Amino acid sequence: MAELLKSYGEPVITANGRYHARAIGRLADDGMWDGWLEFEPLDEDGPVVVGSIESRQPEAHDLAYWASGLTPIFLEGALKRALNPLTVHVRVPEVPVSSEPAPRRHTVGARPARPDAVLDPFDIGSRNLDILRQQLGALNRPRLLNIIAAYDLNPRGEDITWMTDAQLVTFIVTATEVHLLKGTR
C-alpha cells in the first residue's frame, strides 16, 4: 500500500497553475521501493496529477531520504513530466493469420456439359416463329436434339426419342413460343 513520504510547503508554479506537491512511496513486487509525486491543483477543482516512478530504492529509509532532498526545480520538472508523459510507439509484432498455406489448385465441381447448338431458337423465334420453323427443318435429328438439350426445352426430361424430325421441329417451336409468351427468355 502506498504511503505519504513528504508533503512540500511551497506550491509548484507553472503556466498551467499552482500545485501542491507530495512524495508517495510503496514496496514493489520485486522488493524494491518505488517513489513518485502527486500534484494537487490549488487554483481550481481538477484531478490530482499523478506522475510516474521518479525513484527506486532498495530500502524504505532510502526512499524517504530521496523525498527529503527534492528541490523546487526538480518538482517543477516532475510536474511537467506528469502533465506531458513520454509517448513511446511500440511496434506490435505481427502474427500469422493462417495456420497453413492455401492449396495450389482450387477444385470446382464440373458442370455437366451442354451440347453445342447450331442456332439459338429464342433469338430467331423472338423475331419470327415461321423463320425458326424453316431453319429447324433444314437440320438433322442430332442437331435438333442438341438444341432441345442446350436450351433446356424439355425440363421434365420426357422421352422424345420416338418423335420424328418434323415432330421435334414442332416441339422446339412450341417450347420456344411458350417461353417467349411467359417472358422467361
N, C-alpha and C positions, 0 to 999 in steps of 0.2 A: 504494500500500500504506500502511496506517495505521502511525503511529509514536507511541511514548510521548513526550509533551511534558513532563509533570511528574507526579511521584508525591507525594502530600501525606502528611506525617508524622502529623498529628493525625487520629484517627478522626472520622467524621461520625456523631453520635449522634442517633437518632430513636426514636420509640415502637416501631419495627419492629426495633431493634437497632443494633449498631455496624457501620460500614462503612469500608473503606479506599478512598479516592478517588484516581483517576488521570485526568489530562487526556490525551486522544488526539487526533491530527490526521491529516489526509491531504489530498492535492491532489485537488480535484474535477474532473469532466469539463469544467467551464466555465473552468478555470484559477484559480479561487478556492481558498482553503484553508478546509476545514471543521474545526471543533473541537467535541468532545463529551466527556462524562465517563463513566467506568465506576466502579461501586461494588461492591467485593467484600465479602461478608458476613464478619465476624470471629467472630461468636458461634456460627455453625452452618455446616454444609456445604450451601450453597444456590447457586443460579445467580448469576453476576455480573449485576448490574443495569446495563444499558446505556441511557444517555439519548439523547435526540435532539440534533441540532445546536444548540449553545449560541452559537457564534460563527462568522462567515465573514469572512475577512481576505484582502486581495489578495496578501500575501507570507507566506512561512513564518515569518520572524522576527517579523512582526506577530502571528501566531497564538501563537508562543512567548511573546511579551510578554503577551498576553491571559491565557495559562495561569499565568504567574508572579504575576499580580495578583489571583487569586481568593481571596476571604475565606471563613472558615468558614461565615458566614451564607449566602453565595452557594452554597457546596457543599451545605449543608442544603436550600436551596430547589431546587437541581438534582436532588437525590435524591428529593425529594417529587414533582417533575415526572416523573422517570423511573419512579417507582413508580405514579404516577397519570397516565398520559398523557392528553392532551386528546382527547376524543372529538368528532369532527365528523360530523354527519349530513349526508350529501350526497344530494340528490335525483337519482336516476338518470333521465336523460332517457328519456322513453317513445319507443318506436319503433312504427311501424305493424305490425300482424300480417299484413295483406293487402296485395296489390300492385294490386288493382283492386276496384271496387265489385261487390257481388252483383247479379245480374240482377234487374230489377224483377218479372219474371214467372218462375215456375217451371213448366216444361212437363213434364207427366207423360203417358206413353203412355196413350191411352184404351183402356179395356177394351171388348171387344165387348158391345154392349147385349143383355141378355137380354130376351126378350119378357115382358110382364106377364101373369101367370097370374091367373085369376079365383078360384082356390082352391088351397090347399096340400094335395096328396094325402097327405103324411106326417102332417099334423095330423089329418085326418079318418080316414085309414087306420089310424092307431095306436089309434083308438077303436073303429072298426068298418069292415071292408072292404066289407060289403054296403051300408052307407050311402054309402061312397065310390063304389061302382059306380052306385048310384041317382043321385047328384048329377052324376056324369060323363055319365050317359045323357041328362041334360037339356041338355047343352052341344052347340054346333055344332062342326064339323070344325076351323075355325081356332082355336077356344079349346082344343080337345083337343091340337092340335099345339103351341100356346103352352105348355101345361102340361108336355108332354114336353121341350120345349127349355128352359124356365125351370128345371126341376128336374133336368136332365141325366139323363133316364130312358133315353136312347138313346146311351150313351157311345161305342159303336163307330161311330156315325153310319150305321147301316144304313138302306137305303131303306124308308121306311114309308108312302110316299105312295100305294101301291097298296091299303093296308088300308082297310076300310070303317070307319064311325064306331063300330060295335059292336066291331070288332077293335081299334081304338085304345083304347076303354074297357078292354078286357081287357088290352091291352098295359100301360096305365098302372097298373091294379090289380095285375097280376103283378109289374111292376118295383117298385112301392111295397112289396109284400109281401116280395119278396126283400131289399130294403134294410132293412126293419124286422127281418126274421129275422136278418140278418147284424149288425145293430146299427150300421150305417153311417149311419143317420139317426135 
